[in-house]
């Protein structure tokens, strides 16, 4: 809102400096005629909003806020993670399949899948989502406030070009009047009706008018450069503003009172809404800090399996072998002793990869509760910090509204004063026009010297210039109050 004051000061200073230039410039040095690109007020605003770097930076902040919000929304869902490992052991090792001691080289491969979800965390996740949503809205409102400021910049720059063009037109008419008077005086001098000194004085006046025209042309060039800079366009871009006919305003009271303007402004201005959003966001930060005092309940699940190169299936085969174990004598007869001995043999077979994964799988479920008991008062200090930040945001919101009310009051007073000045200058111009017509008549008949004629003309020229400045000043004051009520800034 302070930007309006700064812009208005720049606008008035630019107009004032137009007539304070004292550098000697030839009359044909510059020309404001241009066949450049036609640019309307809306074109200038659209181009500035599209190319302004600050807007692009704030747009990225909005995108970042949106990204943060989406991230916080997904935080309430379970996490799922998987993992695998590959190992190779050589020398004396433990068979991971049988837990026996082996001296072979063993390779293993394990897989794991785990999931966890927070069932209750003192509403921190829920409040965090709400906090990020409010911060996102505040960022969007900040972006809109910046666009409003840039729009005001463009309106001021555009009005400045128009006012300088009007001033140039007045200067050119003044020079034409002086040129006509020079021709008339030349004839009178040639006829002997006026002394030759009158001719010199009129030529000096014409030279001054030519300098005023050149200064006005230069002021238009400077005003266009300022407009292009506000648009963030290159200085070499040739533009020609589309002329907006701004009629002479009718001096009448503004239809809304300062209180009415304020009530409307605080209901929609992005600056105020952004401050309110940050108050709500700070309240959510307090709720998050309070949630740190509450227990956190979590659930988890795990699924694992493994493979080992040492894993194998062993098959054992047993047989009964008949063999002679010796002889016995019975009544002198040798009888063989037959023994039946059990024997066994084994064979091994590697267990394939997928069979091991299926046979070695295991799963688990868990539920945990974390209860905060003492944590160095970190929760207490965080809650205090959040409460202080909340009070600061509330005071900031009140300050925004206070500045808004003061700016509107000041804008209303400035409008009233500007209306009085414009009205007084109108009366002054009309009086000086009558005075100049009388002076011109006296000068033409030789009853008024050239010096008094030049003084009368200079007074009229200055009054007309001041009237143009007052006209655009008054219009801009109206637009400021219109802006506070969300009215169009176009003409």
Residue pairs with C-beta under 8 A, 6 or more apart in sequence:
1 271
1 403
1 404
1 407
2 403
2 407
3 149
3 152
3 153
4 152
4 407
4 411
4 480
4 483
5 407
5 410
7 152
7 153
7 156
8 156
8 414
8 473
8 476
8 477
8 480
10 156
11 156
11 159
11 160
11 472
11 473
11 476
12 469
12 473
14 160
14 164
14 219
14 222
14 223
14 226
15 160
15 163
15 164
15 167
15 469
15 472
16 469
17 219
18 164
18 167
18 215
18 216
18 219
19 212
19 215
19 462
19 465
21 215
21 218
21 219
24 211
25 211
25 214
25 215
25 218
26 214
27 210
27 211
27 213
27 214
29 214
30 214
30 217
30 218
30 221
31 217
32 165
32 168
32 217
32 220
32 221
34 238
34 239
34 240
35 238
35 240
36 237
36 238
36 239
36 240
37 237
37 238
37 239
37 240
38 239
38 240
38 242
39 47
39 239
39 240
39 241
39 242
40 241
40 242
41 154
41 155
41 158
41 241
41 242
41 244
41 490
41 491
42 490
43 242
44 154
44 157
44 158
44 227
44 230
44 231
44 241
45 150
45 151
45 154
45 155
47 231
47 232
47 233
48 150
48 151
48 153
48 154
48 230
48 231
48 232
49 55
49 147
49 150
49 151
51 231
51 232
51 233
52 146
52 150
52 232
53 232
54 146
54 150
55 143
55 146
55 147
55 150
58 139
58 142
58 143
58 146
59 143
61 139
61 142
61 143
62 136
62 139
62 140
62 143
65 132
65 135
65 136
65 139
65 140
66 136
68 132
68 135
68 136
69 129
69 132
69 133
69 135
69 136
72 125
72 128
72 129
72 132
73 129
75 125
75 128
76 118
76 125
76 126
76 129
77 117
78 115
78 116
78 117
79 115
79 116
79 117
80 113
80 114
80 115
81 113
81 114
81 115
82 111
82 112
82 113
82 114
83 111
83 112
83 113
84 109
84 110
84 111
84 112
85 108
85 109
85 110
86 107
86 108
86 109
87 107
87 108
87 109
87 110
88 105
88 106
88 107
88 108
89 105
89 106
89 107
89 108
90 105
90 106
91 103
91 105
92 101
92 102
92 103
93 101
93 102
93 103
93 104
93 106
94 100
94 101
94 102
95 101
95 102
95 106
95 308
95 310
95 311
96 106
96 108
96 306
96 308
96 310
96 311
97 308
97 310
97 311
97 312
97 351
97 356
98 310
98 311
102 310
104 310
105 309
106 308
106 309
106 310
107 308
107 309
108 306
108 307
108 308
108 309
109 306
109 307
109 308
110 304
110 305
110 306
110 307
111 304
111 305
111 306
111 357
112 302
112 303
112 304
113 302
113 303
113 304
114 300
114 301
114 302
114 303
115 300
115 301
115 302
116 298
116 299
116 300
116 301
117 298
117 299
117 300
118 125
118 296
118 297
118 298
119 297
119 298
119 299
120 294
120 295
120 296
120 297
121 291
121 294
121 296
121 297
122 290
122 291
122 292
122 293
122 294
122 295
122 296
123 287
123 291
123 294
124 288
124 291
124 292
127 284
127 287
127 288
127 291
128 284
128 288
130 284
131 281
131 284
131 285
131 288
134 277
134 278
134 280
134 281
134 284
135 277
135 278
135 281
137 277
138 274
138 277
138 278
138 281
141 270
141 271
141 273
141 274
141 277
142 270
142 274
144 270
145 269
145 270
145 271
145 274
148 269
148 270
148 483
150 230
151 489
152 483
152 489
153 230
154 227
154 230
154 231
155 476
155 479
155 489
156 476
157 223
157 226
157 227
157 230
157 231
158 227
158 241
158 244
159 472
159 475
159 476
160 223
160 226
160 227
160 472
161 220
161 223
161 224
161 227
161 241
162 241
162 243
162 244
162 246
162 472
163 468
163 469
163 471
163 472
164 216
164 219
164 220
164 223
165 220
165 243
166 468
166 471
166 472
167 216
167 219
167 465
167 468
168 213
168 216
168 217
168 219
168 220
170 461
170 464
170 465
170 468
171 209
171 212
171 213
171 215
171 216
171 461
172 213
174 209
174 212
174 457
174 461
174 464
175 206
175 209
175 210
175 212
175 213
177 457
178 202
178 205
178 206
178 209
178 457
179 206
181 202
181 440
181 443
182 199
182 202
182 203
182 206
184 444
185 194
185 198
185 199
185 202
185 450
186 199
188 194
188 198
188 444
188 446
189 195
189 196
189 198
189 199
193 446
194 446
197 450
198 443
198 449
198 450
200 450
201 449
201 450
201 451
201 453
201 454
202 450
202 454
204 454
205 450
205 454
205 457
212 461
224 239
224 241
225 235
227 239
227 241
228 234
228 235
228 237
228 239
229 235
233 239
244 491
245 491
246 471
246 472
246 475
246 491
248 471
249 422
249 471
249 474
249 475
249 478
251 419
251 422
251 423
254 412
254 415
254 478
254 481
256 264
256 481
256 485
258 405
258 408
258 409
258 412
261 408
261 412
261 481
261 484
261 485
262 404
262 405
262 408
262 484
264 484
264 485
264 486
265 272
265 404
265 408
265 484
265 485
266 272
266 401
266 404
268 486
269 404
269 484
271 400
271 404
272 397
272 400
272 401
272 404
275 393
275 396
275 397
275 400
275 401
276 397
278 393
278 396
278 397
279 390
279 393
279 394
279 397
281 393
282 386
282 389
282 390
282 392
282 393
282 394
283 390
285 386
285 389
285 390
286 383
286 386
286 387
286 390
288 386
289 379
289 382
289 383
289 385
289 386
290 383
292 372
292 378
292 379
292 382
292 383
293 372
293 379
294 372
295 369
295 370
295 371
295 372
296 369
296 370
297 367
297 368
297 369
297 370
298 367
298 368
298 369
298 370
299 365
299 366
299 367
299 368
300 365
300 366
300 367
300 368
301 363
301 364
301 365
301 366
302 363
302 364
302 366
303 361
303 362
303 363
304 361
304 362
304 363
305 356
305 357
305 358
305 360
305 361
305 362
306 356
306 357
306 360
307 353
307 356
307 357
307 360
308 356
309 350
311 350
311 351
311 356
312 348
312 349
312 350
312 351
313 348
313 349
313 351
314 346
314 347
314 348
315 346
315 347
315 348
315 349
316 344
316 345
316 346
317 344
317 345
317 346
317 347
318 342
318 343
318 344
319 342
319 343
319 344
319 345
320 340
320 341
320 342
320 343
321 340
321 341
321 342
321 343
322 338
322 339
322 340
323 338
323 339
323 341
324 336
324 337
324 338
324 339
325 337
325 338
325 339
326 336
326 337
327 334
327 335
327 336
327 337
328 334
328 335
328 337
329 335
351 359
372 379
404 484
408 481
408 484
411 477
411 480
411 481
411 484
412 481
414 477
414 480
415 474
415 477
415 478
415 480
415 481
418 470
418 473
418 474
418 477
419 474
421 470
421 473
421 474
422 467
422 470
422 471
422 473
422 474
425 463
425 466
425 467
425 470
426 467
428 463
428 466
428 467
429 460
429 463
429 464
429 467
432 456
432 459
432 460
432 463
433 460
435 456
435 459
435 460
436 456
436 457
436 459
436 460
439 448
439 452
439 453
439 456
439 457
440 453
440 456
442 448
442 453
443 449
443 450
443 452
443 453
475 491
479 489
482 488
482 489
483 489
